[in-house]
Amino acid sequence: MRAKDLKHIFYEWDGDILVLNILGTPSAKQDVILKPKGNQLKVSVKAQPQNGKATDYMVDFLAKEFGVSASAIEVVYGRESIHKQLRIKAPKKLPNGVEFELNRGDKK
């Protein structure tokens, strides 16, 4: 499916893997998943941006939100940038307040 055909272009399903485009905000007052902005989901975390530590912290935070272990989340790119892409293997739950379509492309 082409990106322009997607209802929500900040994510896509690759089988049971959720691919997320993230706009990260480090040094925030709280850890929170916000609304999408363009083709990225806004995620703020309290951690300081230092050698990818804020991204590691974000992965731990998102692992809890999606009900997976941190090892189930791969940082495709953006470890030391606010623009990231993550791959979350078989999320057990989806965070409240963010609309995801549950069709994971499992059609056979």
C-alpha positions as CSV (number, residue, x, y, z in Angstrom):
1,M,0.0,0.0,0.0
2,R,1.3,3.4,-0.9
3,A,1.7,6.0,1.8
4,K,-0.8,8.3,0.3
5,D,-3.4,5.5,0.5
6,L,-2.9,5.1,4.3
7,K,-5.5,6.8,6.5
8,H,-2.9,7.4,9.2
9,I,0.5,7.8,7.7
10,F,2.5,7.9,11.0
11,Y,2.4,4.1,11.1
12,E,2.0,0.9,9.0
13,W,1.7,-2.8,9.7
14,D,4.3,-5.2,8.3
15,G,2.6,-8.4,9.2
16,D,2.6,-8.4,13.1
17,I,5.2,-5.6,13.2
18,L,4.0,-2.1,13.9
19,V,6.3,0.4,12.1
20,L,6.0,3.9,13.7
21,N,7.4,7.2,12.6
22,I,8.2,9.2,15.8
23,L,8.8,12.9,16.4
24,G,10.5,12.8,19.8
25,T,10.8,15.5,22.4
26,P,13.4,14.9,25.1
27,S,13.7,16.8,28.4
28,A,9.9,17.0,28.7
29,K,8.0,17.4,32.0
30,Q,6.4,14.0,31.6
31,D,6.5,10.9,29.5
32,V,3.5,11.0,27.1
33,I,2.3,9.9,23.7
34,L,0.6,12.9,22.0
35,K,-1.3,13.3,18.8
36,P,0.2,12.7,15.4
37,K,1.8,15.6,13.6
38,G,2.0,15.1,9.9
39,N,3.5,11.7,9.3
40,Q,4.9,11.3,12.8
41,L,3.5,10.4,16.2
42,K,4.7,12.9,18.8
43,V,6.2,11.3,21.9
44,S,7.7,13.3,24.8
45,V,10.0,11.8,27.4
46,K,11.7,13.2,30.5
47,A,15.2,11.9,29.6
48,Q,17.9,14.2,28.5
49,P,19.2,13.9,24.9
50,Q,22.7,12.5,25.4
51,N,24.3,10.0,23.1
52,G,21.0,8.3,22.4
53,K,20.0,7.9,26.0
54,A,16.7,9.6,25.5
55,T,15.9,7.2,22.7
56,D,16.7,4.2,24.9
57,Y,14.5,5.7,27.6
58,M,11.7,6.2,25.0
59,V,12.0,2.6,23.9
60,D,11.5,1.5,27.5
61,F,8.5,3.8,27.9
62,L,6.9,2.7,24.6
63,A,7.6,-1.0,25.5
64,K,5.3,-0.6,28.5
65,E,2.7,1.3,26.5
66,F,2.6,-1.4,23.8
67,G,2.8,-4.3,26.3
68,V,6.1,-5.7,24.9
69,S,9.7,-6.0,26.1
70,A,12.2,-3.4,25.1
71,S,14.0,-6.0,23.0
72,A,10.8,-6.2,20.9
73,I,11.4,-2.7,19.7
74,E,14.0,-2.0,17.0
75,V,15.2,1.6,16.3
76,V,15.5,1.6,12.5
77,Y,16.9,5.1,12.4
78,G,17.1,8.3,14.5
79,R,18.8,7.0,17.7
80,E,20.4,10.5,18.1
81,S,17.7,12.5,16.4
82,I,14.2,13.7,17.1
83,H,13.0,12.0,13.9
84,K,12.9,8.2,14.4
85,Q,11.4,5.1,13.0
86,L,10.7,2.2,15.3
87,R,9.5,-1.4,14.6
88,I,7.5,-2.9,17.4
89,K,7.1,-6.7,17.1
90,A,3.7,-8.1,17.9
91,P,2.4,-5.3,20.2
92,K,0.1,-6.7,22.9
93,K,-1.9,-3.5,23.4
94,L,-2.2,-0.1,21.7
95,P,-1.9,3.1,23.8
96,N,-5.1,5.0,24.7
97,G,-5.7,8.2,22.7
98,V,-4.0,7.1,19.6
99,E,-6.0,5.7,16.7
100,F,-4.5,2.6,15.1
101,E,-6.3,0.4,12.7
102,L,-6.0,-3.2,13.8
103,N,-5.7,-4.6,10.3
104,R,-2.2,-6.0,10.5
105,G,-2.0,-7.2,6.9
106,D,-2.4,-10.8,7.9
107,K,-4.7,-11.5,5.0
108,K,-4.0,-15.0,3.5
